[in-house]
């Protein structure tokens, strides 16, 4: 995969923390997108034929006066793995063993690993097995999929009702819609570098919204907090706002990404219909 991004190349990642990556990880969409334009501050990396694991310094990025990382710990790290669960589990144990003299992998404040990694580690860490480092010694708190699109979706019914919400008053409308449509959405309306779109009914009321975030300049846009007022569902509103947001993102970058919970089958079907492809199923853990 080699994609143009803001006049630069969203190119394969051939090396991370001094470790050369084979083609399957160098070209993996998650690796290519997440590492773009200095998005990673990696201290260590490990890989084999089955998985790739990277240890990232937990750093605070600032956009004006607002932190782009809510949880900040100067000594903490995050861990990301792609590939198979069994392969990722082996790399976690190998990394913990390699770094044992300096305290191991941690403190790991967040880990996003291939779905099933905890189960694979639990089998390896049974009676007589190696002790599992936190947070891998407890069940993950959620499971989700990383999806991406590189081509504009087809025109969707209702797109003529979708408008970009740019003013403070319009952002407040988006927040009011999300309060009933998706109250626990991961992207806040006041996120710096975010953009928002809303679907208006005949009275001009916003009934569905989609947000897009670009926390690191030069990285692909990530969609989030996509929601429709429950009383207005079944009218293809989510398809319309997602299509418009995706098309806007692809006008600026070569890839748009989003995360979707493992249990949300309707959303997964929608995103696939709009041209998104699932690149990795994740589970996330934290202390």
C-alpha positions in Angstrom: 0.0 0.0 0.0 1.4 3.4 -1.0 -1.1 6.3 -0.7 -0.8 10.0 -1.3 -1.5 12.1 1.8 -1.4 15.9 1.8 1.1 15.8 -1.0 3.3 13.3 0.9 3.3 9.5 0.6 1.4 7.5 3.2 4.1 4.9 2.6 5.0 1.5 4.0 6.6 1.6 7.5 9.8 -0.2 6.9 11.4 0.4 10.4 10.0 1.0 13.9 12.3 1.6 16.9 15.3 0.2 14.9 13.4 -3.0 14.0 13.0 -3.7 10.3 9.5 -4.7 9.4 8.7 -7.4 6.8 6.3 -6.5 4.0 3.2 -7.9 5.7 3.5 -5.5 8.6 5.2 -2.6 6.7 2.1 -2.5 4.5 -0.6 -3.3 7.1 -3.2 -0.5 7.0 -3.2 0.0 10.8 0.6 0.3 10.9 0.7 2.6 7.8 -2.1 4.9 9.1 -1.2 5.1 12.8 2.5 5.6 12.3 2.0 8.3 9.6 3.7 11.7 10.0 5.4 10.9 13.4 2.2 9.6 14.9 4.3 7.1 16.9 6.9 7.7 19.5 8.1 4.1 19.7 10.6 2.8 22.2 10.6 -0.9 21.2 9.1 -3.1 18.6 8.9 -6.9 18.0 7.6 -8.9 15.1 7.5 -12.4 13.5 5.4 -14.0 10.8 2.3 -13.9 12.9 2.2 -10.6 14.7 3.7 -7.1 15.2 4.0 -5.5 18.6 5.0 -1.9 19.4 5.6 -0.2 22.7 4.8 3.5 22.5 5.9 6.2 25.0 2.8 7.8 26.6 3.2 11.4 25.6 1.0 14.4 26.0 0.3 16.2 22.7 -1.0 19.7 22.9 -3.3 21.6 20.6 -3.5 25.1 21.9 -4.4 24.8 25.6 -6.2 21.4 25.2 -4.5 18.1 25.8 -5.1 15.6 23.0 -4.5 12.7 25.5 -6.9 12.6 28.4 -4.9 10.3 30.6 -1.3 11.3 31.0 1.5 9.5 32.9 5.1 10.6 32.1 6.4 7.1 32.8 3.6 5.1 31.2 3.4 3.5 27.8 0.8 2.1 25.5 1.1 -1.1 23.5 -0.4 -1.9 20.1 -0.4 -5.3 18.4 -1.6 -6.5 15.0 -1.8 -9.9 13.5 -3.0 -13.1 15.2 -3.9 -13.4 18.9 -1.6 -16.3 19.4 1.3 -14.5 17.7 0.6 -11.3 19.8 0.5 -13.3 23.0 3.9 -14.8 22.2 5.4 -11.4 21.5 4.0 -10.0 24.8 5.7 -12.7 26.7 9.0 -12.3 24.7 8.9 -8.5 25.2 8.3 -8.9 29.0 11.2 -11.3 29.3 13.5 -9.0 27.2 12.7 -6.0 29.3 12.6 -7.7 32.6 15.8 -6.0 33.9 14.2 -2.6 33.3 10.8 -3.3 34.8 9.2 -5.1 31.9 6.8 -3.7 29.3 5.0 -1.4 31.8 3.5 0.5 33.3 1.1 -0.1 30.3 -1.7 2.4 30.6 -3.6 1.1 27.5 -3.1 -1.9 25.3 -4.9 -2.6 22.0 -4.3 -6.1 20.9 -5.7 -8.6 18.4 -9.0 -9.9 19.6 -8.3 -13.1 21.6 -4.9 -12.1 22.9 -6.0 -12.2 26.6 -7.4 -15.7 26.1 -4.2 -16.8 24.5 -2.1 -15.3 27.3 -4.3 -16.8 29.9 -3.6 -20.2 28.5 0.1 -19.5 28.5 0.0 -18.1 32.0 -1.7 -21.0 33.7 -0.3 -23.0 36.6 3.4 -23.2 36.2 3.4 -20.7 33.4 4.9 -17.2 33.2 3.3 -14.4 35.3 1.3 -12.0 33.0 2.2 -8.3 33.2 -0.6 -5.8 33.8 -3.0 -5.1 32.2 -2.8 -8.5 30.4 -3.6 -10.3 33.6 -7.2 -9.1 33.4 -10.0 -9.3 30.9 -10.1 -6.6 28.2 -12.7 -3.9 28.7 -14.0 -3.8 25.1 -13.7 -5.4 21.7 -13.8 -3.4 18.4 -12.7 -3.4 14.8 -10.4 -1.0 13.0 -11.9 -0.1 9.6 -10.6 2.0 6.7 -11.8 3.4 3.4 -9.7 4.7 0.5 -12.5 5.3 -2.1 -15.4 7.6 -1.9 -18.8 5.9 -1.1 -21.7 6.0 -3.5 -24.2 8.7 -3.2 -26.7 7.9 -0.4 -30.4 8.9 0.0 -30.8 12.0 2.1 -27.4 13.5 1.5 -29.1 16.7 0.5 -30.2 17.1 4.1 -26.6 16.8 5.4 -24.8 20.0 6.3 -21.4 20.7 7.9 -21.8 22.1 11.5 -19.2 24.7 12.0 -20.5 27.5 14.3 -20.7 27.3 18.0 -24.5 27.1 17.8 -24.3 24.3 15.2 -21.8 22.4 17.4 -24.3 22.8 20.3 -26.9 21.2 18.0 -24.6 18.3 17.3 -24.0 17.9 21.1 -27.8 17.9 21.7 -28.3 15.3 19.1 -25.5 13.1 20.5 -27.0 13.3 24.0 -29.8 11.1 22.8 -28.3 9.4 19.8 -24.9 8.4 21.1 -24.3 9.7 24.7 -21.1 7.8 25.2 -19.5 8.7 21.8 -15.8 8.6 21.9 -15.3 11.9 20.0 -16.4 15.0 21.9 -17.9 17.8 19.9 -15.3 20.3 21.1 -12.3 18.2 20.1 -9.7 20.4 18.4 -9.2 19.7 14.6 -12.6 17.9 14.5 -15.3 18.4 11.9 -19.0 17.6 12.2 -21.9 17.0 9.9 -25.6 16.8 10.7 -28.8 15.6 9.0 -31.7 18.1 9.4 -35.4 17.2 9.3 -38.0 19.4 7.7 -38.1 21.7 10.7 -34.3 22.1 10.6 -33.6 19.9 13.7 -30.4 17.8 13.6 -31.4 14.2 13.9 -28.2 12.5 13.0 -24.5 13.4 13.2 -21.0 12.2 12.3 -17.7 13.6 13.5 -14.2 13.4 12.1 -11.0 13.9 14.0 -7.4 14.5 12.9 -5.5 14.7 16.2 -2.1 14.4 14.6 -1.7 16.7 11.6 -0.9 14.8 8.4 -2.6 11.6 9.7 -5.7 10.2 8.1 -9.1 11.4 9.4 -10.9 9.2 11.8 -14.7 9.2 12.0 -16.3 9.0 15.4 -19.5 9.6 17.5 -21.8 8.7 14.6 -25.3 8.6 15.9 -29.0 9.0 15.0 -31.8 10.1 17.2 -33.5 6.7 18.2 -36.9 8.1 17.1 -35.5 8.7 13.6 -33.6 5.5 13.0 -34.4 3.3 9.9 -34.3 6.3 7.5 -30.7 5.8 6.3 -29.6 8.9 8.2 -26.4 7.3 9.4 -25.5 6.3 5.9 -26.0 9.8 4.6 -23.9 11.6 7.3 -21.2 8.9 7.2 -20.9 9.1 3.4 -20.6 12.9 3.4 -18.0 12.8 6.2 -16.0 10.1 4.5 -16.0 11.9 1.2 -14.9 15.1 2.9 -12.1 13.3 4.6 -10.9 11.6 1.3 -10.8 15.0 -0.3 -8.0 15.9 2.1 -6.3 12.5 2.7 -6.1 9.2 1.0 -7.6 7.2 3.9 -10.4 7.6 6.4 -10.6 5.3 9.4 -13.1 4.4 12.1 -13.5 2.0 15.0 -16.7 0.0 15.6 -17.6 -2.1 18.5 -17.6 -5.9 17.9 -21.2 -6.3 18.9 -22.5 -3.5 16.6 -23.5 -5.7 13.6 -25.8 -3.1 12.0 -23.0 -0.5 12.0 -20.5 -2.9 10.6 -22.9 -3.8 7.7 -23.4 -0.1 7.0 -19.7 0.7 6.9 -18.9 -2.2 4.7 -21.7 -1.1 2.3 -20.1 2.3 2.2 -16.8 0.8 1.2 -15.0 0.4 4.5 -12.8 -2.7 5.0 -12.0 -4.3 8.4 -8.2 -4.4 8.9 -7.9 -5.7 12.4 -10.2 -6.9 15.2 -8.9 -5.5 18.5 -9.5 -5.8 22.3 -8.4 -3.0 24.6 -7.1 -3.3 28.1 -6.1 -0.9 30.8 -5.1 -1.1 34.5 
